[in-house]
């Protein structure tokens, strides 16, 4: 059960946000309802998400693997559920996505670059981050600086999302029929 009410004030901003969410995702996203209690935070969140959606220097499948690995590391069930659904809309292979949380046990299912991305996402998500010079250098060599910056920013953004959603007590909202992505725990 959510730790915060999912019935924010019925302001114009929240009504427009709910309409957009229903149109885009088929339902109102719980994180939007939770954050809707503070209009300035909601506006900043929306601006950040809209900006991130335009980032295009990193391959979308690598970006999504990084986001899913981050959500799995934090164990955000809402993010895992939404990420599973989003992977389907991106046409990513569900058999691979379902193994992200336990990628170390399924190394053979991922490319060498994907394994580096998964390792980097987890290393960045640790408290304190444990990114090594060698890991960063390997990614820089394969991705280039622009894509590496985008990867780093996406992992940081997903840390924000997953930690906020977890702190609010948000859980799977049913975006996937049965979320086939197991949690780390």
Backbone as CSV, one residue per row, in Angstrom:
resi,resn,N_x,N_y,N_z,CA_x,CA_y,CA_z,C_x,C_y,C_z
1,UNK,0.841,-1.185,0.000,0.000,0.000,0.000,0.881,1.242,0.000
2,UNK,0.487,2.204,-0.791,1.253,3.446,-0.909,1.295,4.173,0.431
3,UNK,2.430,4.803,0.693,2.618,5.569,1.924,2.095,6.993,1.794
4,UNK,1.695,7.352,0.594,1.169,8.686,0.320,-0.133,8.523,-0.448
5,UNK,-1.043,9.426,-0.224,-2.327,9.361,-0.915,-2.121,9.447,-2.427
6,UNK,-2.852,8.645,-3.140,-2.811,8.691,-4.602,-4.003,9.484,-5.140
7,UNK,-4.509,10.377,-4.314,-5.562,11.300,-4.734,-5.086,12.728,-4.445
8,UNK,-4.260,13.254,-5.353,-3.750,14.619,-5.164,-4.863,15.637,-5.391
9,UNK,-4.604,16.891,-5.047,-5.607,17.942,-5.301,-5.990,17.966,-6.786
10,UNK,-7.249,18.265,-7.055,-7.730,18.272,-8.443,-7.432,19.621,-9.105
11,UNK,-6.182,19.928,-9.197,-5.756,21.160,-9.862,-5.783,20.943,-11.367
12,UNK,-5.703,22.026,-12.099,-5.648,21.926,-13.560,-4.437,21.088,-13.978
13,UNK,-3.295,21.332,-13.361,-2.075,20.586,-13.679,-2.281,19.080,-13.478
14,UNK,-2.855,18.688,-12.378,-3.077,17.258,-12.117,-4.118,16.654,-13.053
15,UNK,-5.138,17.416,-13.398,-6.144,16.905,-14.337,-5.543,16.715,-15.723
16,UNK,-4.728,17.674,-16.175,-4.059,17.543,-17.476,-3.088,16.362,-17.438
17,UNK,-2.344,16.237,-16.350,-1.415,15.119,-16.207,-2.127,13.781,-16.254
18,UNK,-3.266,13.663,-15.589,-4.037,12.417,-15.592,-4.561,12.113,-16.998
19,UNK,-5.037,13.135,-17.687,-5.529,12.939,-19.063,-4.402,12.437,-19.960
20,UNK,-3.251,13.096,-19.882,-2.108,12.693,-20.706,-1.681,11.264,-20.380
21,UNK,-1.613,10.945,-19.121,-1.202,9.611,-18.690,-2.165,8.536,-19.211
22,UNK,-3.465,8.782,-19.081,-4.454,7.817,-19.594,-4.304,7.638,-21.096
23,UNK,-4.115,8.748,-21.807,-3.974,8.697,-23.267,-2.708,7.961,-23.684
24,UNK,-1.626,8.158,-22.957,-0.343,7.590,-23.329,-0.151,6.158,-22.835
25,UNK,-0.575,5.886,-21.611,-0.284,4.597,-20.973,-1.519,3.746,-20.689
26,UNK,-2.698,4.300,-20.917,-3.916,3.546,-20.677,-4.426,3.649,-19.251
27,UNK,-3.663,4.264,-18.377,-4.071,4.496,-16.994,-3.227,5.619,-16.422
28,UNK,-3.655,6.144,-15.311,-2.899,7.205,-14.649,-1.768,6.558,-13.860
29,UNK,-0.562,7.044,-14.066,0.604,6.487,-13.386,0.608,6.890,-11.916
30,UNK,0.773,5.897,-11.032,0.811,6.175,-9.601,1.896,7.169,-9.202
31,UNK,3.116,7.108,-9.802,4.108,8.114,-9.418,3.637,9.546,-9.692
32,UNK,2.912,9.746,-10.777,2.375,11.074,-11.068,1.351,11.509,-10.038
33,UNK,0.527,10.568,-9.595,-0.457,10.894,-8.564,0.226,11.248,-7.253
34,UNK,1.256,10.501,-6.898,1.968,10.761,-5.648,2.664,12.120,-5.693
35,UNK,3.386,12.390,-6.766,4.129,13.641,-6.889,3.173,14.815,-7.097
36,UNK,1.954,14.543,-7.550,0.967,15.584,-7.804,0.580,16.395,-6.582
37,UNK,1.016,15.986,-5.402,0.749,16.757,-4.188,1.610,18.014,-4.102
38,UNK,2.628,18.119,-4.962,3.502,19.292,-4.965,3.713,19.720,-6.418
39,UNK,3.039,20.778,-6.813,3.040,21.199,-8.217,4.441,21.505,-8.737
40,UNK,5.278,22.130,-7.938,6.621,22.476,-8.418,7.468,21.226,-8.633
41,UNK,7.359,20.268,-7.744,8.099,19.018,-7.920,7.575,18.291,-9.154
42,UNK,6.252,18.257,-9.327,5.655,17.597,-10.493,6.134,18.246,-11.790
43,UNK,6.135,19.560,-11.853,6.590,20.246,-13.068,8.055,19.955,-13.359
44,UNK,8.896,19.961,-12.333,10.315,19.650,-12.529,10.484,18.219,-13.007
45,UNK,9.710,17.298,-12.447,9.767,15.889,-12.828,9.357,15.708,-14.291
46,UNK,8.280,16.362,-14.676,7.791,16.259,-16.057,8.815,16.844,-17.026
47,UNK,9.387,17.992,-16.688,10.413,18.585,-17.554,11.598,17.643,-17.717
48,UNK,12.030,17.033,-16.608,13.162,16.107,-16.675,12.829,14.905,-17.564
49,UNK,11.670,14.321,-17.384,11.268,13.150,-18.173,11.122,13.488,-19.653
50,UNK,10.539,14.627,-19.949,10.383,15.031,-21.352,11.745,15.275,-21.989
51,UNK,12.652,15.866,-21.255,14.002,16.084,-21.772,14.717,14.768,-22.005
52,UNK,14.638,13.865,-21.043,15.310,12.564,-21.157,14.750,11.754,-22.329
53,UNK,13.487,11.910,-22.616,12.873,11.177,-23.729,13.473,11.587,-25.076
54,UNK,14.085,12.762,-25.141,14.691,13.240,-26.391,16.165,12.871,-26.516
55,UNK,16.751,12.315,-25.480,18.150,11.902,-25.559,18.261,10.765,-26.565
56,UNK,19.244,10.823,-27.451,19.295,9.818,-28.523,20.707,9.370,-28.887
57,UNK,21.654,9.519,-28.007,23.021,9.124,-28.334,23.333,7.680,-27.931
58,UNK,22.498,7.099,-27.084,22.689,5.732,-26.611,21.628,4.838,-27.222
59,UNK,22.033,3.669,-27.686,21.100,2.703,-28.255,19.942,2.466,-27.272
60,UNK,18.683,2.555,-27.735,17.534,2.400,-26.838,17.518,1.075,-26.060
61,UNK,17.982,0.002,-26.663,17.967,-1.274,-25.935,18.987,-1.253,-24.796
62,UNK,20.145,-0.641,-25.014,21.131,-0.517,-23.939,20.602,0.395,-22.832
63,UNK,19.961,1.470,-23.237,19.367,2.394,-22.268,18.353,1.657,-21.404
64,UNK,17.518,0.850,-22.052,16.480,0.148,-21.303,17.085,-0.913,-20.371
65,UNK,18.094,-1.611,-20.821,18.752,-2.576,-19.943,19.333,-1.882,-18.712
66,UNK,19.921,-0.710,-18.896,20.476,0.035,-17.768,19.382,0.455,-16.792
67,UNK,18.266,0.917,-17.322,17.143,1.327,-16.475,16.610,0.131,-15.693
68,UNK,16.429,-0.991,-16.366,15.901,-2.185,-15.691,16.876,-2.712,-14.637
69,UNK,18.174,-2.706,-14.930,19.158,-3.176,-13.950,19.170,-2.279,-12.721
70,UNK,19.004,-0.985,-12.931,18.947,-0.047,-11.815,17.708,-0.296,-10.965
71,UNK,16.553,-0.424,-11.606,15.308,-0.682,-10.876,15.390,-2.007,-10.112
72,UNK,16.014,-3.014,-10.729,16.154,-4.317,-10.061,17.074,-4.208,-8.849
73,UNK,18.151,-3.464,-8.986,19.104,-3.294,-7.881,18.430,-2.622,-6.690
74,UNK,17.572,-1.647,-6.966,16.849,-0.938,-5.906,15.636,-1.748,-5.453
75,UNK,15.204,-2.681,-6.278,14.046,-3.538,-6.012,12.739,-2.746,-6.004
76,UNK,12.579,-1.886,-7.005,11.356,-1.101,-7.170,10.386,-1.900,-8.030
77,UNK,9.372,-2.478,-7.404,8.442,-3.319,-8.171,7.634,-2.499,-9.168
78,UNK,7.321,-1.243,-8.838,6.591,-0.416,-9.796,7.439,-0.210,-11.045
79,UNK,8.700,0.123,-10.846,9.596,0.383,-11.979,9.839,-0.881,-12.805
80,UNK,9.954,-2.008,-12.136,10.157,-3.277,-12.850,8.932,-3.606,-13.701
81,UNK,7.767,-3.424,-13.134,6.524,-3.706,-13.861,6.394,-2.787,-15.070
82,UNK,6.569,-1.487,-14.863,6.462,-0.535,-15.959,7.559,-0.784,-16.989
83,UNK,8.759,-1.088,-16.520,9.876,-1.364,-17.429,9.639,-2.595,-18.286
84,UNK,9.006,-3.601,-17.719,8.668,-4.796,-18.483,7.684,-4.441,-19.592
85,UNK,6.670,-3.668,-19.237,5.688,-3.226,-20.226,6.350,-2.373,-21.299
86,UNK,7.197,-1.442,-20.854,7.873,-0.556,-21.803,8.781,-1.336,-22.752
87,UNK,9.437,-2.369,-22.243,10.281,-3.211,-23.109,9.437,-3.826,-24.220
88,UNK,8.229,-4.230,-23.879,7.325,-4.782,-24.891,6.961,-3.759,-25.940
89,UNK,6.722,-2.521,-25.525,6.375,-1.486,-26.495,7.568,-1.123,-27.368
90,UNK,8.793,-1.329,-26.847,9.997,-1.059,-27.633,10.386,-2.241,-28.523
91,UNK,9.677,-3.354,-28.369,9.974,-4.535,-29.171,11.221,-5.282,-28.713
92,UNK,11.596,-5.106,-27.467,12.768,-5.811,-26.948,12.413,-7.252,-26.609
93,UNK,13.360,-8.165,-26.713,13.063,-9.577,-26.441,12.763,-9.822,-24.959
94,UNK,11.555,-10.291,-24.689,11.128,-10.502,-23.306,11.961,-11.567,-22.595
95,UNK,12.465,-12.560,-23.341,13.286,-13.574,-22.684,14.554,-12.952,-22.111
96,UNK,15.098,-11.940,-22.766,16.291,-11.247,-22.254,15.907,-10.319,-21.101
97,UNK,14.846,-9.552,-21.274,14.398,-8.612,-20.246,14.083,-9.359,-18.948
98,UNK,13.508,-10.532,-19.057,13.136,-11.291,-17.854,14.348,-11.763,-17.061
99,UNK,15.530,-11.675,-17.640,16.750,-12.139,-16.962,17.612,-11.004,-16.424
100,UNK,17.174,-9.784,-16.583,18.001,-8.640,-16.180,18.312,-8.667,-14.686
101,UNK,17.333,-8.962,-13.849,17.561,-8.925,-12.399,18.624,-9.932,-11.959
102,UNK,18.749,-11.030,-12.681,19.761,-12.045,-12.364,20.737,-12.214,-13.529
103,UNK,21.144,-11.116,-14.116,21.978,-11.172,-15.324,23.272,-11.930,-15.116
104,UNK,23.822,-11.915,-13.931,25.089,-12.630,-13.695,24.923,-14.138,-13.873
105,UNK,23.723,-14.638,-13.623,23.439,-16.063,-13.805,23.104,-16.405,-15.251
106,UNK,22.966,-15.392,-16.091,22.553,-15.594,-17.491,23.465,-14.824,-18.438
107,UNK,24.725,-14.759,-18.141,25.685,-14.001,-18.957,25.637,-14.391,-20.433
108,UNK,25.376,-15.643,-20.703,25.379,-16.123,-22.091,24.257,-15.510,-22.922
109,UNK,23.262,-14.926,-22.270,22.132,-14.328,-22.985,22.363,-12.861,-23.368
110,UNK,23.486,-12.304,-22.918,23.772,-10.896,-23.162,25.086,-10.750,-23.930
111,UNK,25.163,-9.700,-24.729,26.406,-9.413,-25.450,27.429,-8.845,-24.452
112,UNK,28.680,-8.779,-24.882,29.729,-8.226,-24.023,29.415,-6.775,-23.649
113,UNK,28.921,-5.986,-24.593,28.571,-4.599,-24.308,27.392,-4.518,-23.343
114,UNK,26.393,-5.351,-23.541,25.244,-5.363,-22.628,25.684,-5.718,-21.208
115,UNK,26.599,-6.659,-21.075,27.109,-7.026,-19.753,27.826,-5.848,-19.095
116,UNK,28.596,-5.092,-19.866,29.246,-3.903,-19.321,28.212,-2.876,-18.853
117,UNK,27.161,-2.681,-19.636,26.103,-1.729,-19.276,25.405,-2.173,-17.997
118,UNK,25.083,-3.450,-17.884,24.423,-3.969,-16.679,25.323,-3.804,-15.451
119,UNK,26.595,-4.111,-15.622,27.541,-3.962,-14.519,27.660,-2.489,-14.107
120,UNK,27.723,-1.605,-15.085,27.844,-0.176,-14.811,26.612,0.346,-14.070
121,UNK,25.428,-0.054,-14.519,24.193,0.397,-13.861,24.182,-0.030,-12.398
122,UNK,24.558,-1.262,-12.131,24.602,-1.728,-10.739,25.675,-1.005,-9.944
123,UNK,26.851,-0.815,-10.541,27.948,-0.154,-9.833,27.583,1.287,-9.482
124,UNK,26.906,1.972,-10.388,26.473,3.346,-10.130,25.411,3.415,-9.052
125,UNK,24.614,2.368,-8.933,23.479,2.360,-8.013,23.895,2.018,-6.580
126,UNK,25.068,1.429,-6.433,25.562,1.127,-5.084,25.671,2.415,-4.273
127,UNK,25.589,2.263,-2.972,25.841,3.376,-2.065,27.049,2.995,-1.250
128,UNK,28.153,3.535,-1.469,28.617,4.517,-2.440,28.885,3.837,-3.792
129,UNK,28.752,4.616,-4.870,28.993,4.043,-6.189,30.363,3.365,-6.264
130,UNK,30.408,2.239,-6.980,31.655,1.481,-7.092,32.099,1.337,-8.544
131,UNK,31.910,2.380,-9.313,32.359,2.399,-10.711,33.885,2.443,-10.707
132,UNK,34.484,1.532,-11.467,35.949,1.505,-11.559,36.421,2.251,-12.809
133,UNK,37.681,2.643,-12.783,38.267,3.277,-13.962,38.222,2.336,-15.156
134,UNK,38.449,1.054,-14.913,38.468,0.058,-15.996,37.090,-0.091,-16.634
135,UNK,36.049,-0.137,-15.810,34.689,-0.266,-16.333,34.317,0.968,-17.148
136,UNK,34.587,2.147,-16.614,34.289,3.385,-17.346,35.071,3.442,-18.653
137,UNK,36.350,3.056,-18.621,37.174,3.092,-19.835,36.640,2.122,-20.891
138,UNK,36.223,0.934,-20.470,35.686,-0.050,-21.423,34.415,0.476,-22.087
139,UNK,33.552,1.114,-21.311,32.324,1.670,-21.882,32.622,2.871,-22.774
140,UNK,33.505,3.736,-22.345,33.876,4.883,-23.171,34.431,4.442,-24.517
141,UNK,35.254,3.413,-24.501,35.844,2.908,-25.739,34.773,2.371,-26.687
142,UNK,33.788,1.691,-26.154,32.758,1.064,-26.988,31.621,2.004,-27.361
143,UNK,31.285,2.929,-26.467,30.131,3.798,-26.695,30.500,5.181,-27.217
144,UNK,31.645,5.697,-26.821,31.980,7.092,-27.085,31.485,7.951,-25.933
145,UNK,31.974,9.179,-25.887,31.684,10.041,-24.753,30.220,10.459,-24.651
146,UNK,29.603,10.808,-25.768,28.208,11.282,-25.725,27.269,10.192,-25.207
147,UNK,27.419,8.973,-25.705,26.560,7.874,-25.258,26.872,7.492,-23.810
148,UNK,28.138,7.580,-23.417,28.521,7.282,-22.036,27.874,8.280,-21.068
149,UNK,27.865,9.551,-21.449,27.209,10.566,-20.620,25.722,10.251,-20.504
150,UNK,25.097,9.879,-21.620,23.668,9.556,-21.604,23.391,8.332,-20.736
151,UNK,24.229,7.318,-20.849,24.076,6.125,-20.007,24.144,6.508,-18.533
152,UNK,25.122,7.304,-18.179,25.292,7.725,-16.790,24.080,8.520,-16.306
153,UNK,23.601,9.424,-17.138,22.431,10.226,-16.777,21.182,9.358,-16.646
154,UNK,21.015,8.352,-17.515,19.845,7.473,-17.429,19.865,6.645,-16.139
155,UNK,21.033,6.147,-15.770,21.123,5.373,-14.524,20.816,6.289,-13.339
156,UNK,21.336,7.506,-13.364,21.052,8.458,-12.286,19.560,8.786,-12.238
157,UNK,18.938,8.994,-13.394,17.506,9.283,-13.443,16.703,8.103,-12.911
158,UNK,17.080,6.892,-13.287,16.339,5.731,-12.778,16.566,5.543,-11.286
159,UNK,17.736,5.897,-10.783,17.944,5.875,-9.335,16.941,6.809,-8.659
160,UNK,16.779,7.994,-9.216,15.799,8.948,-8.684,14.396,8.340,-8.710
161,UNK,13.978,7.855,-9.880,12.637,7.293,-10.012,12.412,6.147,-9.030
162,UNK,13.315,5.177,-9.063,13.140,3.973,-8.250,13.169,4.278,-6.758
163,UNK,14.044,5.167,-6.360,14.131,5.495,-4.932,12.907,6.283,-4.469
164,UNK,12.426,7.202,-5.274,11.209,7.940,-4.925,10.023,6.984,-4.865
165,UNK,9.853,6.168,-5.899,8.717,5.248,-5.928,8.764,4.267,-4.763
166,UNK,9.948,3.763,-4.443,10.087,2.840,-3.316,9.783,3.545,-1.999
167,UNK,10.276,4.760,-1.829,10.009,5.512,-0.605,8.518,5.812,-0.444
168,UNK,7.832,6.059,-1.552,6.386,6.290,-1.509,5.603,4.999,-1.274
169,UNK,6.276,3.852,-1.383,5.595,2.572,-1.204,4.798,2.138,-2.420
170,UNK,5.169,2.646,-3.590,4.443,2.274,-4.809,4.867,0.883,-5.242
171,UNK,3.893,0.100,-5.653,4.152,-1.270,-6.096,3.596,-1.451,-7.496
172,UNK,3.837,-2.613,-8.052,3.393,-2.928,-9.405,1.969,-2.434,-9.641
173,UNK,1.781,-1.771,-10.761,0.480,-1.215,-11.116,-0.220,-2.063,-12.176
174,UNK,0.368,-3.215,-12.502,-0.269,-4.114,-13.450,-0.038,-3.756,-14.900
175,UNK,1.093,-3.130,-15.219,1.371,-2.783,-16.613,1.703,-4.008,-17.450
176,UNK,2.223,-5.009,-16.841,2.428,-6.257,-17.570,1.443,-7.260,-16.986
177,UNK,0.924,-8.123,-17.817,-0.078,-9.079,-17.351,0.417,-9.812,-16.119
178,UNK,1.597,-10.317,-16.196,2.263,-10.940,-15.062,3.730,-10.595,-15.231
179,UNK,4.225,-9.713,-14.398,5.587,-9.238,-14.563,6.552,-10.395,-14.494
180,UNK,7.114,-10.746,-15.635,8.038,-11.888,-15.724,9.448,-11.522,-15.311
181,UNK,9.633,-10.299,-14.822,10.956,-9.883,-14.391,11.029,-10.068,-12.889
182,UNK,11.720,-11.099,-12.414,11.778,-11.337,-10.968,12.618,-10.289,-10.270
183,UNK,12.287,-10.054,-9.011,13.082,-9.102,-8.244,14.379,-9.763,-7.803
184,UNK,15.300,-8.951,-7.319,16.595,-9.449,-6.867,16.453,-10.263,-5.583
185,UNK,15.460,-9.971,-4.777,15.339,-10.605,-3.455,14.574,-11.897,-3.551
